[in-house]
Amino acid sequence: MNKEFSQILWIGWEHAQSSESPTLTRDKNYKIMPLSLHAVKQEEVATLSNLLQFFLHETSRYTPRTILDDGRYDTTLWTEGVASGTVQASLIKVKGKLAGFAIIQPHFQNDRIVARSLSELFIIEGYRGFGIGEEIARMIFDENHGLWQIQVDPENSQAQKFWATVLYRYTADDFRKISWHGDHDHVFEFKSPGPRPQVDLKAKKVKVIPDIQAEGQKT
């Protein structure tokens, strides 16, 4: 994922392009939310490392971690993975403001990708409750067709419920849940079919429109 993609999220799961830019709020008049997802650049690795501090602290209740002497969690595993290309990290923004990150880990066999894992998807607290996590997951799955595996700690009931709900809607219940390493990890497995059908509001008919569009891409 080496391009920047954008999407307009309509509360209520309707999608359309719009030029409006409302303030992030829970007000009843709030209707749309511009989202963007772009690959972490070399100069943004430090930003990713900062966001990882929140993620590692929150998930430490399920995976015990110790902090370094400087009071921070060690993020070397992720930052070196980004530098080497073994993982693909993206920053999530809402109206141009940082709202979280996503990390994809490709799995190779004979030099070709045979599956992908969405190993981390993190939305910061102020942006939760708007459906951003689900929409970002859909954007990622739509862009990367094929087999996906999402590993979740069995004690993390909130994440278990989130992914079961998201994948039920995304795949029309065509996914499976399996156990790895005994029962230490639960894994959701499914195949991404491609761009989802959307409503063309001007034509007032349904057609397949890739809902991830590269900003500034030449045609």
N, C-alpha and C positions, 0 to 999 in steps of 0.2 A: 504494500500500500504506500506508494510514493507520490501521491497527488493529494490535493486538498478537495474535499467533498463537502457539499452543503445540502441541507434539507430544511424544509419548513414543517414544524410539527404543529398540527392543529389538535388542541385538546378534544378528545372524542374520537381520535384515530382517523380523522379525515386529513388528506394531504393536498396542498396546492401551493403554487408560487404566489408570493405577495410582496409588496414593497413596504408594507407597514413594519414598524420596529417598536413594538410596545415595551414598556418597562416590565421586568420580571416581577410578577405579583400574583397573588392568589385571588385577586378581585374577580367578581363574577363576570366582568366585561372582558377579562383576559381570554384571548382566543388563539393566538399563534405564538410560536417560539422558534426563531431562526437558530439552527444548529450547524456547527461545522466540525469536521474531523480531518486533521492533517498529520502526516508523519512527522515524528520528532526529528528536528534538524540537529546538527552537531552542537550548535550554540544553544539549543534548548534542552540538552541532556541534564543540565543542572536544575532546570524547571521540573523535569520529570522526577528527578531525585527528591526535590522538595515535596512534590505531590505524593510520592511513595511513602514519605514519613507518615502522612495521615492514614494511608491505606494499611501500612504495616502495624501502626498502633491499633487501629480498629480491629484488624484480623488477628492480633496477638492473643485474643481471648480464646481462639480456636487453635492457633499454632504458636506456642510459646516462643518468644524471641527475647534476646538480651540486647541492650543498647550499648553503643560504643562509649568510650571515655569522654567523647565530646558531646554526649547526650543525644546523639542521632542513631537511627537504625542504619545498618549496613545495606546499601542499595547496589553494591558492586555487581551482584548477579544480573540485575536488570540493565544497568548502565553499560556494562561490558558486553552484554548480549546485543544491545542496540548498536554499539560500535562495531561489533563483529558481524552483525547481520543475522545472528541466530534467532533473534526475536524482532518483531515489528511493533514498535510503539507509536501510538498516536495521541495527540492532545485533543480534548473535547472542549469546544467553546460554545457559549450561548451569547449571542449578540456581541461576539468578539471578546468575551470575558472567559477566563479559564473556568471550567466546570468539572474537570476530571480527566481521566486517561483510559486508554484501552491498550492491552498488550496481546499480540497474537504470536503463537509459536508454531511455525510450520514443521511438519514431520516428513522427512525425506526417505525415499527408497530408490536406489539406483539413480540418484541425482534428480529425482522428480518428486514433487510434493504429492503425497498420498493422503494426507489429512492435515487439519489445522486444529489448534486449541486456542480458545479465547481464555488465556490463563488468568488475566486480570481485567476487570471492568469496574472502574471506580468513579462514582459521582459524589462530589462534595456535598455536605449536608444541606446547604442553602438551596441547592438545585434538585433536591429529591422530592418525590411526590408529584412530578409533572409528566412522568412517562418518558423522561429523557433516556434512562438506561435501556429501556426496551427499544426505543427508536434507534439509538446508536447501535445496539446489537443487530437490528434488522439491516441497517446500512452496511455494517461489516459483512454480514452473511450474504447479502445481495451482491456485494462487490467480489466476494471470494466464493465461487461456487464449488460444491464438492462435499466431502466428508468432514464433519466437525465433531470434536469431542470437548466437552466442558466438564472439568473436574471440580467437584465441590466437597468441602469437608462435611461429613455426615452430621456433625454437631451444629453446623450453621443452618438452622432451620429456615431463617429468613432468605438465604441464598437458594436453598433447595426449593422453596415456594416460588421465588422469583423466576428461576429458570424453568421450572415445571409449567408455570403460567405463560411465560414468553414463548417457549417452544411449542406448547399446545396451540397457541394462536398462530405462530409463524409456520408450523409444519402441518397444521390441521390434524394434530395428534399423531403425526407419523414420526415418532422418535422413540428411543428406548433408553432405559436407565439401567446401568450395570454397575457392579462393584469391582474395584481393583484392590490389590494388596489385602486380601481377606475382605474385611468390610471397612477398611481405613479410609477409603475414598469412594465417593459415588461419582459416576461419570454419565453425563447425558450425551447421547450419540445420535446424530441425524445427518441428513444430506441437505445442503442448500440448493434449491431448485433453480434459482435465478431471479431476475427482477419480478417484483410482484405487480399484479394488475392495479391500476389506479384510475381515478375518475378524472377525465379531461373536462374541467368545468365549463370551458368555452364551447366545446363540441357537445357537452352533456351526454357523453357516452363513455363506456369503460374500454380502455385499451392498455396495452402494456407500455409503461413509461419507466425507464430506469430512474429510480428516485435518488440516485447518487450521481451528481453531475460535477465534473471537474471544473473548478473555477478558472476562468481564463484559458481553457483548453482550446487549441486551434482546431478547426474542423476543415 
